[in-house]
Amino acid sequence: MNTSAPTTTVATTASAVADTPVITVRGLHKHFSSPTGGVLPVLQDIDLTLHEGEIVALLGKSGSGKSTLLRHIAGLLAPSTGTVHYRGTPVNGPNPGTAMLFQSFALMPWLTVHQNVELGLQAQGVEPVARRRRTLAAIDMVGLDGFENAYPKELSGGMRQRVGFARALVVEPDVLLMDEPFSALDVLTAQTLRNELLALLTRPESPTRTALLVTHSIEEAVQLADRILILGTDPGTIQVELRVDLPRPRNRRTRGFEALIEDAYECLTGERAELPPTLGTHDPLRAAAPLPHADLERLTGLLEELDGRGGSVELPALADALSYEVDDLMPLVEAAKTLAYARIRAGELRLTTTGSGFASADILTRKRLFAAAVLANVPLIATIRTLLMASDSGRLREHHITDRLRAGFSEHTARQQLGIAITWGRYAELFEYDARDGVLLLPREDHMAGTAGTAGDGR
């Protein structure tokens, strides 16, 4: 999907950025081979242009392929089909115009700060005198002068990431690629480093003024980016482009900041697109929307929190209260919606009557209510239960389910979906699971009741 004409666009007036394309991605598809010989699609039909002087954020849930796309642009991965160009030249290996900044700092613990920073210059063959001058300038630029001879173990997390900044910027790349560079830091340190990095990137004299940021923090994306691209999942596709035209520096008090956060939440929690009609609708498993990977204890906690707030709360406020990021909150929100425990209206998560009843019930009542909810709203679990009830043995091989799921999902996703259904079905006491033999089983009391009913019918 071309980001210049997305399927859905929520935008303010476009930022004034240069028209010169630095990175262009066209028709990029990426798939990996699964251990069983199948194909696992990760990215599909990605079109992306990154312009001179522009900061773009990639936002999406886990599994949307954000980091994989970043690695294609860095030249660390080759597309299955499609192309990546750097200033018009095809990228067929490490991209000479980019440098990467990682979440984990990725410093060599046996090297000093100075030695870590100059690694890239050594790889480029820069002569020693120039290498030393540029290294010291980069260390000074990120505020680490005085720590040139320190080792990583002597530094705080924020200082180690500053070394990462210096190492990436010292080679003077056209484009800085950042893979969740602030997520391993505490809130205050991350905020300080975001502001400092933004100041470095937006200096007119800076050789590096273009950046692509992978993040799971909506607030971080709005604070830093000129554009936010939101990726869907299974496989990853660019679904929405949000343009950010707010003055810098930005924070939650900036006019329009909160509105953009709400727009992004709404895009991330929008209704799922219908599956292509070629999948058919005669099998409920083929037409079913995928189950979110939601922890049931956290889901219960979310519903209790919502109930305690009067049954309705804005998603950004809820995320702040729980200290959750997108990857943590969205699967829980989707699970609540799937089970008809909550719905989203105008950026608010609202508890339904059913959800309120679940939140206020005792443990045993909750299990009964949950069983009713999954049977009514989750075709996968309802189908498994029906097949088990219809079986004389009360047993069902798991491959019978995954074979049907593969008609609408990749092999990896099919197995993942069955795993989620097993967890939910066990909690609801609708069926049991023997992992050793790969068999789903009807609970003994249900199977005995079904057998007795059949015997009675035969008399």
N, C-alpha and C positions, 0 to 999 in steps of 0.2 A: 504494500500500500504506500502510495507516495505521500510524504508528509506535507507537501505543498497543497494537497487537496485531500485531507483526511475524511474518513467516513463521518466522524463527528468532530466538530471544532468548537471549543469554548475559548474565546480570545478577547483580549483588549487590543488597543491600537498597537501595531507591530513596533518593536524596538528598532531604532536606527542603527543597523549594523551594515558593514561593508558588503558589497555584492560578490566579492571574490570568493569562489568556492575553494576551500582548502581540502576538505574530504568529501568525496561523493561515493555513495553506496547505491548500487542499482540491482534490483531483482535478486537480492541475496537470499539464498536458501541454505540451511545447514541441517544435516541429519547425521546421527551416529548409528553405528551398528550395535544391536543389542547382543548379549551373550548367547542368545538362542538363534541368532542369525537374522532376526527381524530388523526393522528400521525404526529408529526413534527420532522423529522430527523435533527440532529445537527452535529454529527460526524459519520464517516463511515470508517471502515476498517483501523484503525490507528495502525501502527506498529512503535515503537520508542524505541531506546536504548540510555540511558544516561550513559556515562562512567565516571569513577573516574577522577577528575581534569579537566573536560570538561565544557565549557560554551556554551550552545545552545540557539539560539534565534528562537522564533516562530513568523513568519511574515505573515500577510495576511490582507485582507480587512475586514470591519465590517461584522459580521455574519459568519465568517469562523470557529468559535468555539475555538479560541485560549484560551480564559479564561476558557471555559468549560473543555478543555483538562487539563489545569493546575490544576483545582479543582479535577479532577479525580485522578491525580498523588498525590495530597495532601490528598486524601482519604475523601474529603468533598462531593463527588458525587460517586454513584455506576454506573458502566457501565450497559447499557441494555444487551449487550453481550460482551465477551472479558475479558481480565484480566490486572491488574496492579500488578507488583511485586517490592518490595524493597529488594534488596540484596537476591533475590530468594524466599522471603516470600510473599505470597499473601496479597494485601492491601484490607482489608475488613472494614476499619474504618479509623479514622485519622492516617495518615502515620507518624510513630515516627521518621523517618529519615529526615523529611522536616520541613521547616519553610517558612512562606509566607510574602511577602512584597507587600503592596498595593499602588495604586495610591493616595488614599485619606488619607494616613497616619494612619487612624483608631486608633488614640490615645484617651485615656480616659481623657476628659478635666478636670475632678475633681482630677486627680492624677498628682503628680510631675513627672519629667523626671525619677528620680530614681524608683519611684513606677511603672511607665509604663514599664520600661525596665525589672523589675524583675517579671512581671506577669507570664511569661512562666516558670520561675524557681519555682515560687510558685506552679504552676499547676503540676510540676514534683515532688514536695515534697522535694526540696533541702533544707537542714537545714539552718537556718538564717545566721550563720557566713559565710558559703560558698556562700550563695546567695548574701550577701552584697559584698563580695570580687569579685565575678564574675560580678556583676552588675556594680560596679565602674570601673572595668577593661574594660568592654564593652563600657561604656560611655566615658572613656578616649580614647579608640581605635578609636571612631568616632569623636573625637575632641570636645566633649561637657563637658569636665571637667570644673567645675565652674558653671554649670547650673543644677546640680543634683536636686536642690530643686525648680527649676522654673516650672511653669505650661505651658501647650501647648500654651495658649493664649499670653504668653510672648515671644514666639519664632517666628522666620521667617519661611516661608515655607520650606526652605532648612534645617533649624535646626530641624523642626518637622520630616522631612524625615530621618534625621540622627538618631533621636530617634527610628524611625521605623527600621533602619538598626541595631542599637544596640539591640533592642528587639528581632529581628529575629536571630542575630548571637550569643547572649548570651547563648542560649540553645545548641549551638554547633551542628547544624544540619549537616548531610552529604550533603544535597542538599538545596540550597536556591531557592525558587520559587518566581519569581517577576512578578507582573501583572502591566505593564506600570508604574513603580515606579517613572519615571522622568517626566511624561507628564503634571503634574500639576505645574511644576516649570518653572521659566523663563529660557531662553536659557543658560545664563552664569552659573547660579546655577546648572542646570542640568548637564552641561559639567564638572563642578568641582566635583560633586557627582559621576558621572560615573567613572572618573579617580580614585577617592578615593576608591570606591567600588571595582574596578578592582584590585587595589593594595592590598586590604584586601583579596580578593579571590585567588590571585596568590602567596601569601606568602607560601613558602614550609611548614612552621610550622603551618599554619592556619588549624583548624579542619574542616572548611567549604571551600572547593575548587571546588565544583561542583555547577552549577547553570543552571536554565531554565528560560529564559526571554521572556515574552510576550511583544511585542512592535509593534507600527505602524510606527516607524521611521526606514527607511532603513539605514541611516547613523549610528544610534545607534547600530543597529544589526551588521553592518560591524565593527564598532569600538570595540565591546565587545566580539563577539562570535567566537568560533572555527568552528561552523557549523551554517548555517541558514536554517531552514525548512520553506518552503512557502506553506501555506494552501490554497486550493481552497474553494469554497462556495457551499452551497445548495446540499448536506450537506458538512461539512468540511472534506477534505481529504488532506493528505500530497502529494503535487504535485511535488515538486522540492527540492533537497538538494544542497545547495551551501557550499562548504568547503572553509574556510578562513585560509590561511597560510601566514599571514603577521606578521612581528615583532611588538611587543608591546613596548611602547605605539604607537597607531595608530591615524592618523588624515588624512585629505584630501590631505596632502602633501606626505603621505606615498605612495611609489611606488605600484601600483596595487589597491589602495583604490578606486579611481574613477571608475576603470574598474569593480570592484565588485558591486558598486552602480548601474552602468548601467546594469549589468547582472540581478540584482534583479528587477530593473524596467522593464526590458524586460520580465522577467518571470511573473511578476504581470500583465502585460498588453498584454500577449500573446493571440493568437487567441483562442476563446472558443472551447472546444472539442465538437464534434458532439454528440447529444443525442443518446442513445441506439436505435438500429433499432426496438426494440420491441414496441417503442412508436408509430411507424407508421408515415407516412408522408402525409397521405391523408388530415389531418386537419392541416392547417398552424399554428394554435395555439399550436399544440402539438410539432411541430418541431422547433418552434421559440426560439431563444436564449433569455434569460431573459433580461429585460430592466434594466439598471442601475438606482439606486436611485439618480438622479442628479437634483439639483436645477437649474431651467432654467435661473435665473438671473446670477448665478455663471457660468453656461455654456456660456452664452453670453459674460460675462467678460473674460473668458478663451479665447474665439475665438478672441475677440478684442485685448487681450494681444498678442496672437500669430500673429495676423495681424500686430500689431505695431512693432513686432520684425522681420518683413520681411517674415513671413509665416512659419518659421521653427526654432525650438529650442530644445536642448537636455532636456529630461525630468528632470534629476536632477537639471539642471540650472533653469528650469521653476519652480520647486518646491521651490527652494531656493528663487527665486525672489518673489514668492507669499506667502512665509512662510507657505506652505502647507505640511502636512504629507500625507502618503499613503491613509488613510481613506478619506481625503478631496479631493485629486487630482484624484484618480483612477476612481471614478464614473463619473467625468466630462470628463476624457479622453475616457472612454468607450462610453459615450453618444455621444461625437463628432465623434467617429468611427462608431457607430451605424447609425447615421444620414448622414454618408458619408461627414461630414464636415472636417474631418481630418483623417490622417492615420499615422502609426508608421513605420519608416524605420531606422534600425541600431541605435535604442535608441533615435531617434529624433521624435518629434511630428510635422507633416507637414500639413499645411492647404491645403485643396483641393480648386479648383476653386469655387465650390459651397459654401464651408465654407468661402472663402474670400468675396464672394458676400453677404453672410448673415452678416458678421462682419461689412461691410461698408455700409449696407442699413439703411434706416430710420425705425422707429418703425412699421409702417403699412406694409411696404414692407417685413420686417423681418417676420411678422406673415404669410404672404402669402408664403414666401419661406419655412418657417418652416412647414406649412401645406403640401406643396409639398414633403418635405423631409420625413416626417413621413409616408405619404401615400405610398411613394416609398420604404421605408426601414424598416418600423415597421409593420409586419403582424398583430399584435394585434389591432392596431389602424385602419389599413385599413379594417380589418374584421368587426370591430364595425361599422365603417362608411358604409360599404356595406350592413350590416344587417339593419341598420337604414333606408338607402335609399330604401331598398326593402320592408320595412314595411309600410302598409297602414296608421298606426297611427303615424309613426315616433318615436316610443317608443320601448325600449328594457329593460327588467328586467336584472339587473346586474348578477343574478344567472345563466342566460343562458350562460354568458361568463365564470364565475368562474367554472361552471360545466365542461366546455370544457378544461379550463386551468389545472384542477386537473388531467387530463390524463398525464400531463408531469411535474407537480409541486406539492409540498405539498399544503395543504389547506392554510396554512399561506402565502406561497410564491404566490399562486394564487391570493389571496386577495391583497397582496402587489403589484403584477404586474398590476392588474386592477386599483389600486389607482394611480400608475405612469401613466398608459395610460389615465386615466381621466384627470389628471393634464395637460399632454401634449396635449390631444385632445381639452381641453377647451382653452388652449393658442392659438392653431391653429384655433379655432372657427369651428372645425369639428363636435362637438357635445356638448351638455350640460348635466348636471347631477343634479338630484333631490335626495339629500342625505336622505331626510326624507322617501321617498318611495323606494329608491334603484333603480331608473330608469334612464337610459340614454335616451337622447332626441335629435332629430335632431333640429338644429336651426330653428326657425320659418320661416325665409325666404327660407331656403332650403326645408322645408316640404311643404310650400305653392307652391314653384316652382314645386316640384315633383307631388303634387296633381293636379295642373293645367295641367301638362304634361299628367297625366293619364286620366283626363277628356277629353283633346283634342283628345287623342288616341281613346276614346270611341265614339266620334261623327262620 
